[in-house]
Structures are given as structure tokens and as C-alpha cells.
Amino acid sequence: MKKEKLLAILRLQNTKAVGDISAKKLIVATGDVRQIFKEKPATLLKINGIGTRVVNQLFDNQHKILAETELDYIQQNNIATSYFLDDDYPKNLQQCIDAPILFFKDGNINLENERIISIVGTRNMTSYGRDFCKELIKDLTTYNPIIVSGFAYGVDICAHKEAIKNKLQTIAVLAHGFEQIYPKTHKKYINQVNENGGFITEFWHDEDPLREHFLQRNRIVAGISQATIIIESAEKGGSLVTADIANSYSRDVFAVSGRTTDLYSKGCNELIKNHKAALLTSVEDVAKMLNWDLDSKQKKSKTIQKQLFVELNTNEQKVYNYLLKNGKQLLDIIAIECNLPVYKLAPLLLQLEMKGVVQPLPGKLFEVV
């Protein structure tokens, strides 16, 4: 990525009044992240949801100075980055409107495998939960998924270790920058994780593992995967937040039930009871829910055959081809990638829906039928 572009992204990311949703609005409206800082404030104020406080912070020179410092660190330490419009940005995460516009990565991460699941749970793991986690991941090797978790005590680190043991790629999502590791006792696992996957974080190199960072981190854990599995949880806990976020993204959630008297099964039992998670008893439940046993090549072939019998104009074909290649995508992302303003794209998607080749999904998502 060009230095000027990365600096603009960092500058935008460091503007505290601008969340990820507002950042994407600004990028979509101006056409390029670099253009944001070249526009007149009056022009930016015309963008829906962008007020005076946001604009004033955008042009605060302090954010530029801090961004330049972070850019120096990235270049000096060869830190890899992933921008939400880049081809290497995780497709599942790209579909989440509040996903980070930029994150940093380390290790040997390869996201070409579409089978990605997150496994999370309590830090106070019991022998019941540990045994279930080990058996589940061992059985998952048949499907060769990527295992994602948060590198915390308990279920998280068990999932990472078992993934490595069974030669599955594993990704640890951190709640702090790369200059430290939390918890410190897990420092001994860094090389193993890097060799068998790697680490990602949206936090700058010197940012601490603050409480709010863990909650923020959870949306990446939920968003990057096809489904989230809760092994054990008390009535309250971060893994339940992750489950709620996954549900808000219309992702599948699984929970392992336990005895009603077990403290660290109460959260999972409640998720199942309130229909916020499917009961997980074995790997077959996951495979069936996620259609892993279907022949994807045959499915794709049928989709392509269907296209041959439908006439599409130039722009319709462009959007169709993009969705066929990239899967479910947000309206705003389609607009950027296909170089079509939203006011033109919306009726175009409606036409594709009427022709039976594209269907809308919750959260302004669209996919090929």
C-alpha cells in the first residue's frame, strides 16, 4: 500500500469522533480515503451523519502527527496491514458494517479457506469444557477449518493449542497492540500460533489491553467467521457478548449445554433456551448447519447455468460478477468496488432481484441466488 494512502487511513482511524461506520461513509462519499483530507469542511458536513465535531477532529493536526509516528513503526517493523477495501481483507468481516477499516496482522495467515469458525468461552474452563473442546477440534480436522479465538485464558487458549495440535490454522484476535502480549503467561505460545496461522489486531502498537478493547475485539471474532461456538460460559461474560454480536451479523451460533447446576454452563443453557444458539453435541451439528457436506462446485455450476438464461445490461453484469466472485457484500461496499453511486446501485440491485439472480439479506447485504 502506498505511504500516502496508509497515512490517510491511520489518520482517519485515529480520529476518535469517527467510528468505523462513519469512516466508511466518508470514504464512500469522497471516493478515496486520501480525498477526505483534501475536501473542504463544508463539503464533508453535507455527508449524512457527519457533524461539526467530526470535521473539526479530522483536521486536527495532532491526529496527523500520531499517524505519522504509527506509520514509521509499521514500516520499520514490516507490519502487514489489511484495509477493508483490499482483496486480502477477510470476506466475512467485510460484510460487517462496523468492522475495522484497517487491522494489523502477523504470522502466516491464509484466509483462502472459507471454512472459518470462532471458538470462545469462559476463562475458568472446567474439565468438561476442556474435554469437549479437544474432541470437537479433533473431529473438525475432517473439514479443515480455520479456528479463531481471542488468546485469553480458558477456552480461547485451549482452542488455539488444539488447533495447532491437529494441524489446523488458528488465528488469535488481540485486544491490544503488538508491542505487548496479554496474558503474559501466553507469550510462550506466540511462535506456535505464528507458525500455524497468526495474530490480528486493530489496535496501534502501543495500545494497552483495556476492558473496552476486549469488547471491541469481540466483533472481529464474531465477524471474521461463519459461525461462533460457545463452549462454556457463566450467566455473564464476554463470550455471551460475542454470541450477541454474531447473531446481529446473522451468523450461526452454537452452544454446548451442561447441567443446570453447573456455573459455567448457565450462559450456554440460556443461549439455547432463548433460541440465540443452536445446541451443539458433535461436529456433525456444525457441518450440517454450515452445509459443509454439500458439493460447492456443483452449487456454483448451477448458479452459472442460471446466468446464461438471463439478459443483463453492462452494469448489472458488473454487479452480478462481483457478487459471484466475492459472496455476500454490503450495499456500500458494492458501490465502491463497482464504482457505482448508491442512488444508481439501489434500483439496479432491485432489477437483479426481479430477474431472480440476486437476493437481499438483513443488514443491507446482497448475494447471488
N, C-alpha and C positions, 0 to 999 in steps of 0.2 A: 504494500500500500504506500502511496506517495506521502511524503512527510507532511505536506500542507494539509492533505485530507485527514490524516490521523490526528494532527494537531487540532483541527476544527472539531473532530469527533470528541476528543478528550476535553476540549474547552466546553462543548455542549454538555457532555456528561458531568462535568464538574459544577455546572450551574444548578445549584440546589433547588431553585424555584421551578426547574424544568424536570419533570419526571419522564419516564420512558415514553409514555403515551404522547405527551406534549412535544417531546423531541421528535417523534415520528411525524407529528402534524407539521412541525416546522420544516422538516426535510421534504415531506411530500409537497407542501405549498411552495417552497422555493426551488425544488428540483434537485438540489445538491447541498450537502451539509456545509460545504465551504461558502455557498452563496448566502447562507443565513447571516454571516458576519459582514457581508458586503451590502446587504439591504439597508434601506433607511428604516429607522424605528417606526415611523408612521406606517410603512408598508407592512411590517410584521404585526402591528396592532390590529390590522384588518383580518388577521387569521383567527378563526373561531377558537375561543378558549385561551388565547394569548393576550395577557393584560400588561399593564404598565410595569408591575413588579418583575415579571418575567423578562421583559425587554431591557429594563434597567440592569438586571443582573447579567444578561447576555453580554452586554457591552462593558461590564466591569473589568478593567484591565487586570485585576488580581487573578481572575479565572484563567486568563491567557498565560500569565506568569507561571501559575501552578501547572497548567497543561504542558508548558514547555519543559518544566522540570521532570514531569512524568514521562514525557516523550524521550528525554535524554536517558532516563533509566531503562525504558523499553529497548532503545537502540543499543545501549551499552551492554545489556544483558541478553540480547537476542530473544526477547519475549514475543511469542506468537500472539496475534490478535485475531478476533473474528467479529466482523461488522455485520449487522443484521441484514444487509443487502448483498453480502458476499455469497458466492456459491458454496463456500465451506461452512456457512452458518447452519447449525442443526435445523433440519426441515420442520421437525415437531415444534421446536422452540420458536421458529419464525412465525408460526401460526398464532402465537400468544401475543395479544396486543400490548401487554405490559412487559414483555421480555426485554432484557437489556439491549441497548443499541450496540454495545460493544462488550466483549469479555476477553479475558486473557487465558491462555492455555499453555500447559507444559506437559511433556511426555510424548507418547506415541499414540495419540488419539486418532481413531479412524471411524468416522460416522457413516460410512457407506452401508453398513449393516442397518437395515430399517427396524430390526427387532431390538428395541431398547426398552428395558423396564427398570423402574426405580424400586429399591427395597429399603424401607425405613422402619423405625420403631423406637422403642424405649432405650434409654441408655442403661437401664437397670435390667438387662436381659436375664431371663431365667433359663434353666436347663431345657425346659420345654421349648422355649422360643429358639434357643441355640440349635437344638436337635432338628427342629422343623426347618430352620434356615439352611442348615447344612444339607439336609436331604433334598430340599427344594432346588437349590442351586446345582447339586449333583445331577438331579433329574433334568434340569434345564439344559444341560450340555447337549442333549439331542437336538435342540433348536438353535444353539449357538447365539444367544442374545448378548447384548452389552448390558452389564449390571451397573446401575448408577446409585450412588448414595452420598451421604454427607460427611464421611470420615470422622464421625463422632464415636463416642463410646457405645458399647452395646451392639444393637442390631446393625448399625452402619458399618462398623469395622469388621464385624463378622461376615457381612455380605461381601465386602471387598476381599477379605482373606480367602473366603471360599471360592469366589470367582477366580482368583489367581491360582488357587489350588487345582481348580478344574479347567484351567487354561481358557478362561473366558475373559474378554476385555472388560475392564472396570474403570469407571470414571468417578472421581471424587470432586464434589462441588463444595468449594470452601466459602466460609463466611468472613474472610479477611484477605489481605494481600499476600503476595508470595514471599515477603521478607520474613514471615514467621509461620509457625505451624501450631494448630490447636486441635486437640490437646497435645501438649509437648511429648507425652509418652508415645504418641503415634509417629514420631519422627522416624522411628526405625522401619516404618512401612513405606516411606516415601519412594525409595528406589524400586521396590517391588511394584508399586502402583504405576510409576512412570514407565517401567518396562512392559507392563501389561495393559496400558491404557494411559491414564494421566489425570491431571488436575485442571479444573477450570474455576475461574472466579471473575466477578465483575468489579471487584474492589481493587483500588490502586495499591501499589506495592507496600506502602507503609500503613495501611488502614488496619485497625485493631478488630478483633472478634467481638464486637459489641452485640448486645442482646438483639437489637433491631436488625442487625446484619444476618442473624440466623433466620429470622422470619422472612427477610428479603431473599435469602438464599433458597428458601423452600420453593419459591415459584419456579426457579430454574430446575430443581429436582423433579418437580411435577410436570413442568412443561417440556422438558427435553425427551421424555419417554412416552411410549404408547400407553403404559399403564403403571400405576403405583400400587405396591404391595405393602401393607402394614402387618408386620409380624406380631408385635406386642405393643400395647400402649395402655397407660393408665387413663383415667377419665379426662385428664387434660394433658396436653403435651404438643410438642412441635410436629410430631408425625400426624396428628389429627388436623393440624393446620394445613399440612401438605396434602392430606386427603381432600380437604375442602377446596383447595386451590385446583387440584386435579379434576374434581367434579365441575368446578367453574369453567374449566377448559374443555369440558365434555369428554374427558378421558376416562378409561375404565379404572376402577379402584377395587382392590381385593383386600380382604382382612382375614386373619386367622383367628378363629373363635377359641374360647377357652372356658373353663369353669366360671360360673357367676361369682364365685367366692375369690377368684384369683385377681389380685390388684391390677396386674399388668395385662389382663385380658378384658378389663371393663371397657376400655376405649374401643377396642376391636368389636366387642359384642354390641356396643351401642351403634357403631357404624353399620353393622349388618342389620340390626333391629330397625334402624331408621332408613334402610334402603340407600345408604350412602356408600355402601361397598358390597361386593359380591362375596359370598362365602368361599374361602379358599381351603380346599382339602388336599389337593395334589396338583402337580404340574399340568395335568390334563385340563383342569379348570381354566388355566391361563391360555393354553393352546387353543382351546375351543372358543373362548371369548374373543381372542385376538385373531381368529381364523388362520392360525399358523399352519394348519394342516391342509389348507386349500392350495391348489396349484396356481400360483400367482401368474405364471406365464400364460396359462390358459385364460385366466381372467383378463389379462392385458390384451390378448389376442381378440377376445370378444369385443372389447372396447374399441379397438382399432377397426374391426369389421363394421361396427355400428357407424363409425365416422364416414365410411365410404358411401353410405346411403343418405347422407345429409349434406345439403349445399350450404357452405359457409362463405361469407364475404372475407375480405383480407383481414380486417381487424378481429372478426370472430374466430378465424383460423389461428391468428396470432395468440389470442387468449386461450383458446382450446389447447393448442400445442404446449403453451406454458404450463397449464394445469395438468395436462397429461404427463409432462416431464417431472413436475415438482410436487404433485399431490395437492392436498388441501392447502389453500392460501387465503390470507386476509384480503379484503377489498382494497385497502390502501397499498398493500404490497404488490398486488396485481397491477394496480395503476402505475406504480413506479417502474416495475420490471417490464411492463408492456408499453411504457411511455404513452399512457392514455390518461387524460384528466378524469377524475372520478365522475364528473357530470356526464361524460360520454361513456364511461365504462359501465355505469349502473344500468342504463337501458340496454346496453349490449349484452350484459350478463342475463338480463331478463329474456332477451331474444334467444340466447343459447339454452336457457331453461325451457322456453316454449318449444324449442326444437328437440328437447329431450336428451341433450348431450352434457349439460351441466346442471348441478343441483345446489341450492343454497343450504347452508348449515347454520346452527346457532353461533352468535358472535361474529357476524359478518364474514363468515368463511364460505368458500365455494370449492367444489371439487367436480371432476369429471364423473359422469354417471357410469 
